[in-house]
Amino acid sequence: MCGFAGFYLYKHLDVDKTSVLRSMGNQIAHRGPDDEQLCMQGNLGIIFKRLSIVDPEGGRQPLQNEDGTIKIIVNGEIYNYRELMDDLKQPHRFYTRSDCEVLIHLYEERGIDFLQAVNGMFALALWDQNKGILLLARDRLGIKPLYYSNSGSRLLFGSEIKALLPFPDCPREFNWYEALNTHKKRFVDDNYEVETCFKGIRQLNGGQYLLVRENENEITVRNYWQLLACADQNRHYEDKAPDQLIREYYELLNDSVRLMLLGDVDIGLFLSGGIDSSAIAALAAKTQKIKTFSVLNPDTLESEDAVYGNRVANELGLVNYQVNITYNSYYHDAAFWKKLVWQCETYECGTEQLFKYELYSYIRSAFPELRIVLLGQGSDEFNGGYVHKYVNEASPGKHNKWVEFEQTLHHIEQGSWLSGINQGISSYHRFMNRDYLAALKNSAVRTSPWYGYLNMHAKNLQLYQLLHEDRTAMANSIENRVPFLDHRLVEFMLQVPQKYFPRLFWNKNILREAMKHDLSAAFCHRPKVPFIFDNKNNYSRKVILDIITANDHELIDYALGDSHAKHDVLNRKEIDRLINQVKTDTNHKGIDELRFLVNMGILSRKVQENDFDKITTREKIQLDRTAFCNQVKQEQSAFDSLVKKHAAKTHKNKKEQDLLVAGNVTMLTDLQGQWYVFLDGDLVEIIEEATDAARSWIRVLQHALQHSHNITESLAALNTPQHEVSAALLKSLEAKVIYQPKKKKQPVA
């Protein structure tokens, strides 16, 4: 893992090339603290910042071929480099043990097609002096970042957006329109390219390369790999049984983990206790006793991530550090937040980025030799981790849920085809067939909407998860690796026959069944919970609200101007109304909207601040980080005690907040879609099965009457979020069909 930045001049520009390159490199100094190299050749200039992982002593870049006419710089890791070396047809001389050197000779033999053979995560720049070619390329899934800015006079490129800004004519303007529109586009537009929120700066998509030929003042961008093209290839698995597919999936995942344990430095794992990170832990534990790390704070105690992370590590015999990462108002101030947002280069920066940054920071401080962290990212996207969000969980049967899931996807698909289409045509959409609708947006009609779902989440993976994991890790000079994004595994998933989708992709069953021999059932079948849980304690929302509003709205005033100033884009008075709403609402409703807008304002200010000569090295942080190690008896006991105290407090609060059904309630139906609810024999409420929410509420009431009379427990048992039935719940509360017990008064001493 490293970082690089550079330029290619189409014509002479009056710039101090060396000085500009060093300024560009200063912006990404955190990505490579071990070495810096400048490469200047004709119109090309590149600066490379190295974080040593493989061959620390000899793997200095740029790497070159025998006569020095081909040079390459690579950010990332090539996992199959040994196999690639064996596949070379001609004799070549290797000068290092670097995993990246083989790429030069592979290019010599195969040209640009060499990218097809590479298994790894990478962003690279290759210069072929004889052919006058500059090649930029990015790995298939977009794990490693690569940005560029092209004009009539030059091409700029780099591992982070901030690395491009020191070049004199690089645009330094935040794109408010793109930022405000990104959420909408990422989920509906099948042809959407991965943009940035900075004018004139683009992101090279995963699976793409960019080519510049000498004496040609233009670039060519091509796909060498596309996700959905894999789904269109000939299928080889139609005759295989599900159990055989599960075994092959397991073998691929196991091999992916094996390859990602390679390196000349110590390796760790972020362990949440969910099936994704637990699977990686189980497979890694077969060959290496790696250290595992879990976030410990009110969120992870409530979600039980902390508890399960500890239990999984104990079962596998791995060291687990429960790192106490909580909000510190003294340290996590406006200055810190501005630096974090700028480091992540995204307006979506929130508590997930804060906690991840601090966890990486702890590792860097406590274990300086540990430079690789394995992650579970990518499993949800390709194994079906999000399918439950598209259905009513109360629907009976796995197969029926899958049918409902696909119906929802069809609606999303149709919406994407109709977006931006003439309103008159849109009004007739229900009479049009799928082929015609797809043709309106030049989109392909696929046999299952599942493929569009995968494409949608793969794009989101690049825009959000992979971006912030890269930035928070590299801010602390640590490399992260993602076994679930081995392209062989992803391509395998795209070849699974559609008849097995409900069996294998509902609730990540393919992964859960694959790991049943390596993990206890409690870990294999643990329900998915989000990293930022924020259920009843609103901990993460409170953290963001405190940071944004601290010191008399210091951060808001910096980002958006004070209350009396006119903003170029936003209505400042409406922002103030939103602030008051978030402050007064018990659940801080609207906090995400406020966070996004403030972060956009921060990015808009930071991109214009001309401090490019300042080296952005990581500050030494001295925070009190209590870490409970499971292999130290006293610390394990202290952790267990902490968990018990939290459980007792949660149980007490839960009983005080539970909603109950009155003991004398009965329900009858006329079988025509109407339910009559009686209290003490009197009709007090009629519920019509007119909406999904109403039907869900009827099921919840029935479940509660048949079991504990506890609405809160029935909601949980049926996996029905309370907000989905809130309107019906309030009506039943008003009718006194349900009630909340009054808190018992504490006796006066």
N, C-alpha and C positions, 0 to 999 in steps of 0.2 A: 504494500500500500504506500502510495506516494502522492505527489502532486506535480503538475507541470503547467506552464503557461508559455505562450509564444505568439509570434506574428509572422506573416508572410506578406511581403510588400510587392504589389503589382507594378509599382513604379517608385522612383526615388522620392523619399519623404525626408524632410529636414528634421530628423529626430536623433537624439543620442541613444543609439540602440542598446548599448550596454547599460546605461543608466535606467532606461525604460524597463528593460528586462529585470533588473534587480528590484525595481519598484513593484513590478508584477509579481515577482517571487516573494517579496515581503508580505504580500496579502495572504499567502498560503504557507507561510513558514511553519505553521502548526502541523501541516500535513507531512512534513519531512524534516525532522530535526537532526538527522544523522549526517546528511551530506547535501551540498549544493553544487550543481554543475551548469555551466552555460555552454550552449552550442550555437555558434554563429557560422553560417555558410551562405554566402551570397545574399539573397533577399530573405533568407530564413533565420529566425532567431528563436531559441527555446531555452527556458530555464527549468531545471529539474530539482525538486526537493525530495529527498529520499528518507523513507522509514524502512530500516533494514529488517527483513523477515527471512529471506532465503539468501544464503551466501553473504553474510554481513560484511565480510572482509573484501570479497572480490567482485560483488555484483553491482559495481558502480555503473550508472548510466550517464550518457547514451551508450548503448551497445552497438557494435558495428560488425560488418562482415570482414573477410580476410583482407581486402584491399581498401577498406574504409569508404567505399562508394555508397553503401547503404547503412543508414543509422536509424535506430529506433529508441523511443522512450515509452515506457509502459507504466501505468498506474494500475496495480492489481496483481492478480496471481493467475498463473497458467497451471491448472491442476494435472493435465495429462501430458506435461512436457516430456516425460521420459518415453512415453509411447510415441510422441511426435518425433523424438530423436531417432527412435528405432525405425520409423517409417520413411526417413529421408532416403532418397534414391542415390544421391551423389555424396562423395566424401566432403566433409566440412570440418573446419577447425573451430573448436570452442575454446574461448579464453577464460570463461568463468563457470561457476556452478549455478548461475542464475536460471530460474525457470523461464525467463523471458527471452534468453538468447536464441533459443531454437526458432523463434518467430522470424528472425531475419532470414535464416536459411530456408525455412518453409516458404517464405515469400519469394525467394530466389527461384525455387522450383515450381511454385504453383501460381505466382502472381497474387492478385487480390483474392482469388478463390481460397487462399490459405486460411481465411477467416472461418470457412466452413468446418475445418478440422479441429478448431480450438475449443477446448472445454475449460472455461474459466470465467473470472470476472475481470474486466479490463477496460481501460480507455487508453488508446495508444496514438502516437504520432510517428510516422515512418517517412523518411526522406530518401528517395532514390535519385542519386546525383546523375547517373547515366541517362535515365529516362526523364529527368526533370519533373518528378512526381512527388507531391506531398499527399500523404494518405492519413486521414484521421478516422478512427473507428471506435465503436463502443460495443460492449458485450450484448448478447441477445436480449436479456431481460432488463438491461439498463441499470445494473447494480452499481457500476462505477460511473461517476458523472463526467460530462464533457459538454462545454458550452462554446459558442462561437458567435462572432459578429463580422459580417461581411459588408464591404463597401466597394466603390469603384477603385480605391487606392490600396486597400489592404484587407487581409483576413486575420482576425484575432481569435485565439482559442485558449482554453484553460480549464482546469479542474473545478474551479468555482467562479461564479459571476464576478466577484470582487477582484479576481486576478486580471480581468480584462480592462478594468476602469482606469488604471494609470496611463494607458496609451492615450496620447494627446487628443485624438479625435473620436475616442470611444463615447457613444451616447451615455449620458448620466442622468437619465430621467425615468422615474417610476411610471409604469403603465397602469393607471387607475382602471381604465376600461377593461383591460385583460384580467386584472385581479378581481374586480367585481363580477366578472362574467365567468371566471374559471369554474366555480362550483357547478354552474348550470351545464357548461359544455362537457365537463369530464364524464357526466353520467348519461348524456343523451346523444352526443354526436359521435357516430361510429367512425367518422373520418377525421376526428380531431387530432391534431399534431400536438406534441408536448411543448407548449410555449413557456416562456418565462414572463414575469411581471415587470420586466425592464425593457424599455424600448430599444429596438435594434439588436437585441441579444437573444439568441435562440439556443435551445438545447438539442443536441444531436440525439435522436431517439435510440432506444435500445434496438440492436439488430441493424443499425445503419452504418454506412461509411461515407466520408466526404473526401472528394478528390479534387486536387488543384494541379493543373499542368503548367509547366513553365511557359511564360509568354502568353498565357491565356488569362485574362482578367475576370474569370468567373469560376464558380464552384459547381461541382456535380454531386448531388446527394442521392444515394441509392440504398435500397434495402437488400441486405444479404441474407436476412432471416425475418420471417413474419409469423406471428403466433397463429393466426387463423389459417395460414397456408399449410401448417402442419395438420390441421383438422381436415383439410381437403385432400391430403395424400391418401394413397391406397391403404386400406386398413388390413392389418394382418392378425387381428385378435378376435374376429367374429366367431370363430369356432372354439375359443378358449372359455373355460368355466370361470366364474367369479373367483373361486379359491385360487386358481392358477394365476389370475391377474394380481391378486393380493400378494402372492408369493413373489412374483416378478417385481412388483412395486417395492416390496421389502428389500429385495436384493439391490435394486437401484439406489434406494435411500441409504442403505448400509454402505454401499460403495461411495456414494457422495460424501457421507460423513468421514469415511476412511481417507479420501483424498484431501478433505479440508482440515485434517489433523496434521498435514505435512507442514514443516517449517523448522527453522532453527531457533525459535523462541518459545516461551511458555504460552499455553493456550487456556482460555477460560470459556465459560458459558453463562449466558443470562438464563436463569431457571425460574419460571413462574409457577411451575407445577401443573400447567396445562398440558394437553397431549402433545403439542408441537415441541416445546422445549424439553419435555420429559422423554420424548422419543429420541431426540438427539443425544440427550444425556445417557440413555440406556445403550445406544449404539456406540457412543464414544467410550463408555466405561469398559467395553470389551477389550480395548487395547491401551487406553490411557486413563489414568486417574486425574482428570482435569479438575480445576477449581471451578465451583459454580457460585453465582452471585444472584441474590434476590433483593428487591426493593422492600424495605420495611417501613410502612407508614400507615396512617388510619385507613387509606384506601385499600391497601393490600391485606390488611388485617380483616377488613369487612368482606372483601371478595374471597378471602382465604388463600390468595396466591402465596402469601408468606408461609402459611402453614403447609400447603401442599409442596412448595418448593423444598422446604425442610424435610418433609417426609420422603419425597422422591429421592433426594440425595442420600438420606439414611438407608433406604432400601438398596440403592446401587453402590453404597460404600464410597460415595464421593464427598469431598469437603464442600460445605455450603456456608457462605457468608451472608447472613441477613443484615443488610446495610441500612442503618437508620437514616433515611433520606426524607427529611421534613422541611417545611418552609421556614426560613430564617429571615425575619423582616429586616434585620440589620444588614445582612449580606445580600439578600435577594431584593435589592432596591431598584430604582429606575435605571441607574447606570448599568447594573448587571443585566436587566431585561433588554436594554438596547443592544448590548453586546451579544446576548444570546440570539435575539431576532436576526441581527446582522450576520452572525455566524451561520445560522440555519438558512438564511436568504429566503424565507417563506413567511407569509402573513399568518399561516396556520400554527405558528409556534405557540405552544401551550405548556401545561404541566407535564405532559408526556415527554416533551423535549427537555424540560427542566430536570425531571427525575432521571432520565437517561443520561443527560450531561453529567449530573452529579455522581451517578453510579460509575460512569467511565472515569470521572475525576478521582473517585475513591480508589479504583483499581490502579490507575496510573501512579498514585501517591503511595499506596500500600504495597503494590507488587510491580515495581518498575520493569522487571524482566518479562512481564506478561504483556504481550503486544497483539494478541489475537483473541477475539471474542466471537463465539458462535451464537447465532440467533435463529429463532424459529420463524422469521418472516417468510412469507410466500406460501405457507401451508394453507392458511384461510382462503387465499385467492384461488388456488387450484384444486384443493381437496373438498370444497363445499362448506367452508367455515362460516359463510354469511347467508346461506340459503334460508335459515330460520327467520331472517329479517323480512322476507318477502311473503310470508304466509301467516295465517292465524294459527298459532301453536295449538289451539284447542281442537283443530281439525283431527278427526280420527284416522289413524293408520298412516304409516310411512308413505305408502304409494299414493294415497289421496293427497297428502301434503305435497308430494312432488308434482302432481298434476296441477295443484293450485299454484305452486311455485312457477311452473312453466307458463301458466296463464298470465301471471303477473309479469313475467319477462316479455311475453308477447305484447302486452300493453306498453311496456317501456320501449320495446323495439319499434312499435308503431309510432309512439311519440317522437322517437328520434328521427324517423323518416318524415314526419309531418312538420318538424321544427323548421321555421323559416319559409314554409310553403305558403302560397297564396291562400288567404282565409276562405275564399269561395271553394277552392278545391278541398281544403281541410274539412269543411262542413259535410262533405260527402264521403269521408274516409271509411265509414262502416260498410259502404257498398263496394269498396274497391278491394281487389285481391292483393295479396302480399307482394307478388311479383311487380305489379304496377307501382305500389307505394315505395318499394325499395328502389325502383328505377328512378323515381323522382329525386333521390339523393345519391344516385350512382352507387348504391350499396348492394352487397351480395345477399341473396336469400339463402339461409342455411337450414338444414334439415331439423335443427333443434336450436331454440333460443339460448341454450346452455353455452354455446360458443360465443355468442354476443356478450353474455354475462362474464365469461372468462376474459374477453378482450377489454371489457369495461373495467374490471378490477385490476387487470395487468397494467392498464394506463394509470390507474389511481396509485398503484404500487410505486411507479416511477415518480409520480407527482408528490407523493406524501411519505410513505413508510421508508422507502429506500433513501430518499433525500435526507430526511432528518436523522436516520441511523448513521449515514455517512458523515454528516456534519457534526453531530454530537460526539461520535467516536474520534474523528480526526481532530477535533478541537483539543483532544487529549492525547493525540499521537498514538491512536490505537486502531488496528484494522479489524473490521467485523466481516464474518463470512456467513453465508446463508445456504445451508445444505439443501433446503427445499427448492432452491432456484437453480439447481443443476439442470441445464437445458435438456438433458436426456430424460430426466424425471418428468419435466413439463411436457415434452413431446409424447411420452408414454401415456400421460393422462388424456391427451387429446386423441389418442387412438382407442380408448375404451369404448366398446360398443354401446349405443344408446339404450339398448334394452337393459343394461346393468346400471344406468344412472341412478335410479331410486335406491338400489341396494348399496352402491359404493360411494356415492357423492352426497347422500343425505347425512348431514351432521358429521362429515369427515369419517364416515364408516370405513373407507378403504385404509386409512391410517390407523384407526382404532383397532381394526381386526388384524392388521399387519403386525401390531406391537403386542398382541395379547400374550405372546410367549415370553416377552422381555419385561413387561410391566404388570403389576397387580391390576386386577379389574377396577379397583377404585380409582386408579390413575388413568387407565385406558378410557373409562367412560365418564370421567369428570366433565360436567357441562362446561361449555365455553363461557368465560367471563371477560369483559374488556379490561385492558391494562389500567385505564382510568375508570374506576368503578362508579364512584360518585352516586351512590344509591340514596341512602337516607341522611348521611352525614354531610353531603355537599362539600367535602373537604377540598377537592380540586377547584371547584367554583369559587370557594372562599379565598383560596390562594391567589387565583387570578385577579379577583376583585380587589384584594388587598394591594397587590403589586400595582395595578392600574390606577388606583385612587389614592395611594399613599402620598404623604407629604403634600396635602392639598392639591391633588390631581397633577402632580409634577410631570408624570409620564404622558398624560393626556395633553397637557399644554405643550409639551415638546413635540408630540406627534401631530397634533391637529390645531395648534394655536389656542390661545385662551378663549374664554367664553365670548368675548366681545369682538374677536377677530373674525374676518371673513375668510373662509377656506375656499380654495380654487374649485373643489369638487363637492365637498360635503356641506350639509346644512348644519352649522354648529349648534343651533338651538335644538334641533332634533337629537343631536348627540347628547346634549345635556338632559333631555327628557329620557333618553335611553339609560343614561347613567343613574338617574333617580329611580327609574323602574327597576333596574337590576339591584340597586341598593335596598329597596323596600320590599321586593318580592322574597318570600321565605326560601324559595329554591333558586334565587338569583336568575330568573328567567331572562334570557337575552344576553347572558354573559359572553357566549361564543360570538355573537354578532358584534358586541362591543370590542372583544379581543381582536377579532379580525380587522376591524376598522382602525384601531389604535396601532396594530402591527403594520398595517399598510402605511399609516402615517410615519412610523419609524423608518421603514424602508425608503419612503419617499425623501425623508430628510437625510438619511445616511448615505444614499447614493450620490448626493450632491455635495457632501462634505469632503473637501479636498485634503485628506490626510494620508495620501497613498505612500508616502515615504516612511510612515510608521510601521514597524514590524509587529504583526499581530500574533505575538507569542502568547502561549497560555499563561495566565497569571497563577502564581502559587497560592493555593487556597488553604486556609487554616480553619476549617470548620470542625466542630465536634461531631465526628462520625463514629457512633457506636456500631460495632459489627459483631454479631453473635455467631461464633463458629460452632457448627454442630459436633465437631470432633474434640472440642474442649468441654469437659463435663459441666463445669460451672456455668459456662456461657449457654450451653444447651438448656440447662435448668432455668436460667434467667429468661431465655426465650420462651420456654414452656409456661413460665409464670406470667409473662406478658400476654401470651395468647389466652390463658385462662381468665385473666382480668378483663380483657376485651370481650371475651365470650359472655362473661357474666353481665357486663355492662350492656352489651347488645341485647341479651335476653330480656333484661329488665326494661330497656327502652322499647323493645318489640311488643312486649305485653301491654305497655302503656299506650302504644299507637295502633294496636290491632283493631280491625273492624269486625264486629260480630253480627250474625243474623239473630233477630229476636226469636225467642224460644217457641213462640206460638204462631209461626208463619207457615202457611201452606200455599202450594202453587198448583193451578189447574190450567189445561189448555183446551181450546176448542178444535185443535188439529187443523185450523185454518191460518195459523201463523200468529195467533194471539194468546198471550199467557196472562192469567188472572192471579194476582197475588193478594191473599187474605191475611189479615192480622186480627187475631181474636175473633175470627169468623166474619169480619167485615172486609169488604173489597176496598183496598186502599191504593192499588196500582194496577195498571194494564200495560204490559210490555209487548210491543209488536216486533216480529222477526223481520224488520224492514232493512236492517243494515247488519254488516259483519259485527260491529260493536255491540248491537243489541243482542245478537245471537250468542256472542261470547259472554255477555253479562248473564244471560239466562243459564248458560252452562255453569258459570261460576256459582250462581245462587243454588242451582240444583246440587252441585258438588258439596257446597257448604252444608246444605240441609241433610245430605246423606252421610256426612262425616262429622266434622268437629264444630260446625256452626261458625267457623272462623273464616271470614272472607279473605283476610290476608294470606292465610295458609292455602286456601283454594286457588287464589290467584297464582301463587307460586307453584302449586301442584300442576296447574294447567298451563304453566309458562305464559300467562297472560299479563303483560305489563299494565299496571293500574291506569296509566294515562290513556290507554286505548279504550277503556270503558268508563272514563271519568264522568261523562255526561249522564250515563245511565246510573252510575253509582250515586251521584248526587241526588238524583230523583228518588232513588230507594232510601237514601238517607233522610230526605225531606218527608217521605211517607212513613218513616220510622220502621221500615222493614229491616234496616240494618242500623247499627248504632256503634258509637265508640265509648267504651267504658270510661267512667270518670276516674281520674287519678285519686288514689287513696291519700288522704291527708296524713302527713307524718305527725305522730304524737308529739306534743310539746313537752320538752324535758322539764 
